[in-house]
Amino acid sequence: MTVRRDPQLLKGVLPMLILAELARESTYGRELVQRLEASGLEDLSHGTVYPLLTRLEREGLVDFSLVASPSGPARKIYSVTPQGAAKLNESVAAWRSLGMVVDTILA
């Protein structure tokens, strides 16, 4: 049985998941989507991730560099900034704290 994900729940945690993936390894947008899909977010769309990357960049949490591509235009390689790493740590702590409360209530 497949459990349907609440899009609002994903919307709330996706910035944290993107920062976590980029903290593991800098990458370009398409590969980021593929890594998130491989982790279990199969129904994730590029149209969801790219606007979030733009927002995270605007907020100073991620940065990018242009890297030449052998098959087309240069690619944006995204990486986490020091502010992004701090935000990730904050978000993970908040998520774990909330998870303990939810587990307690549901038990």
KEBA-834702 format. One record per residue (C-alpha): z, x, y; residue number from 1. Coordinates in nm, 2 decimals, decimal comma, padded with zeros to 4 digits. Layout:
! residues N
+--------+--------+--------+-----+
|      Z |      X |      Y | num |
+--------+--------+--------+-----+
|      Z |      X |      Y | NUM |
...
+--------+--------+--------+-----+
***
This chain:
! residues 107
+--------+--------+--------+-----+
|      Z |      X |      Y | num |
+--------+--------+--------+-----+
|  00,00 |  00,00 |  00,00 |   1 |
| -00,10 |  00,14 |  00,34 |   2 |
|  00,14 |  00,09 |  00,62 |   3 |
| -00,03 |  00,00 |  00,95 |   4 |
|  00,08 |  00,22 |  01,24 |   5 |
|  00,20 |  00,06 |  01,56 |   6 |
| -00,04 |  00,21 |  01,83 |   7 |
|  00,25 |  00,19 |  02,08 |   8 |
|  00,47 |  00,42 |  01,86 |   9 |
|  00,18 |  00,67 |  01,83 |  10 |
|  00,12 |  00,66 |  02,20 |  11 |
|  00,48 |  00,76 |  02,26 |  12 |
|  00,48 |  01,06 |  02,03 |  13 |
|  00,12 |  01,18 |  02,04 |  14 |
|  00,18 |  01,41 |  02,35 |  15 |
|  00,46 |  01,58 |  02,15 |  16 |
|  00,24 |  01,61 |  01,84 |  17 |
| -00,04 |  01,77 |  02,05 |  18 |
|  00,20 |  02,02 |  02,21 |  19 |
|  00,34 |  02,10 |  01,86 |  20 |
|  00,00 |  02,17 |  01,72 |  21 |
| -00,11 |  02,38 |  02,02 |  22 |
|  00,22 |  02,57 |  02,00 |  23 |
|  00,13 |  02,66 |  01,64 |  24 |
| -00,22 |  02,78 |  01,74 |  25 |
| -00,44 |  02,75 |  02,04 |  26 |
| -00,76 |  02,56 |  01,96 |  27 |
| -01,04 |  02,35 |  02,10 |  28 |
| -01,03 |  01,97 |  02,12 |  29 |
| -01,23 |  01,88 |  01,81 |  30 |
| -01,04 |  02,12 |  01,59 |  31 |
| -00,71 |  01,97 |  01,73 |  32 |
| -00,82 |  01,62 |  01,63 |  33 |
| -00,92 |  01,75 |  01,28 |  34 |
| -00,57 |  01,91 |  01,24 |  35 |
| -00,39 |  01,60 |  01,35 |  36 |
| -00,61 |  01,39 |  01,11 |  37 |
| -00,54 |  01,64 |  00,82 |  38 |
| -00,16 |  01,59 |  00,89 |  39 |
| -00,19 |  01,22 |  00,83 |  40 |
| -00,33 |  01,06 |  01,15 |  41 |
| -00,66 |  00,97 |  00,99 |  42 |
| -00,74 |  00,69 |  01,23 |  43 |
| -00,70 |  00,91 |  01,54 |  44 |
| -01,00 |  00,91 |  01,78 |  45 |
| -01,14 |  01,18 |  02,00 |  46 |
| -01,12 |  00,92 |  02,28 |  47 |
| -00,75 |  00,92 |  02,24 |  48 |
| -00,69 |  01,29 |  02,23 |  49 |
| -00,92 |  01,42 |  02,51 |  50 |
| -00,76 |  01,20 |  02,79 |  51 |
| -00,42 |  01,32 |  02,67 |  52 |
| -00,53 |  01,68 |  02,69 |  53 |
| -00,65 |  01,62 |  03,05 |  54 |
| -00,32 |  01,46 |  03,14 |  55 |
| -00,11 |  01,74 |  02,98 |  56 |
| -00,33 |  01,99 |  03,16 |  57 |
| -00,27 |  01,81 |  03,49 |  58 |
|  00,10 |  01,81 |  03,43 |  59 |
|  00,10 |  02,19 |  03,37 |  60 |
|  00,19 |  02,16 |  03,00 |  61 |
| -00,13 |  02,29 |  02,86 |  62 |
| -00,39 |  02,53 |  02,99 |  63 |
| -00,74 |  02,62 |  02,87 |  64 |
| -00,98 |  02,91 |  02,87 |  65 |
| -01,35 |  02,89 |  02,83 |  66 |
| -01,48 |  03,08 |  02,52 |  67 |
| -01,85 |  03,13 |  02,45 |  68 |
| -01,98 |  02,92 |  02,16 |  69 |
| -02,26 |  03,05 |  01,93 |  70 |
| -02,41 |  02,70 |  01,92 |  71 |
| -02,40 |  02,55 |  02,26 |  72 |
| -02,19 |  02,54 |  02,58 |  73 |
| -01,87 |  02,73 |  02,61 |  74 |
| -01,56 |  02,56 |  02,45 |  75 |
| -01,23 |  02,49 |  02,61 |  76 |
| -00,96 |  02,65 |  02,40 |  77 |
| -00,63 |  02,48 |  02,48 |  78 |
| -00,29 |  02,65 |  02,47 |  79 |
|  00,07 |  02,55 |  02,56 |  80 |
|  00,21 |  02,68 |  02,88 |  81 |
|  00,57 |  02,79 |  02,91 |  82 |
|  00,64 |  02,45 |  03,08 |  83 |
|  00,47 |  02,29 |  02,78 |  84 |
|  00,69 |  02,48 |  02,53 |  85 |
|  01,00 |  02,37 |  02,72 |  86 |
|  00,88 |  02,01 |  02,72 |  87 |
|  00,81 |  02,03 |  02,35 |  88 |
|  01,16 |  02,15 |  02,28 |  89 |
|  01,30 |  01,87 |  02,49 |  90 |
|  01,08 |  01,61 |  02,32 |  91 |
|  01,17 |  01,73 |  01,97 |  92 |
|  01,54 |  01,71 |  02,05 |  93 |
|  01,50 |  01,36 |  02,19 |  94 |
|  01,29 |  01,25 |  01,89 |  95 |
|  01,55 |  01,38 |  01,64 |  96 |
|  01,84 |  01,22 |  01,83 |  97 |
|  01,66 |  00,88 |  01,84 |  98 |
|  01,56 |  00,92 |  01,47 |  99 |
|  01,93 |  00,95 |  01,38 | 100 |
|  02,02 |  00,64 |  01,57 | 101 |
|  01,73 |  00,45 |  01,41 | 102 |
|  01,83 |  00,57 |  01,06 | 103 |
|  02,19 |  00,46 |  01,12 | 104 |
|  02,09 |  00,12 |  01,24 | 105 |
|  01,84 |  00,06 |  00,95 | 106 |
|  02,08 |  00,19 |  00,68 | 107 |
+--------+--------+--------+-----+
***
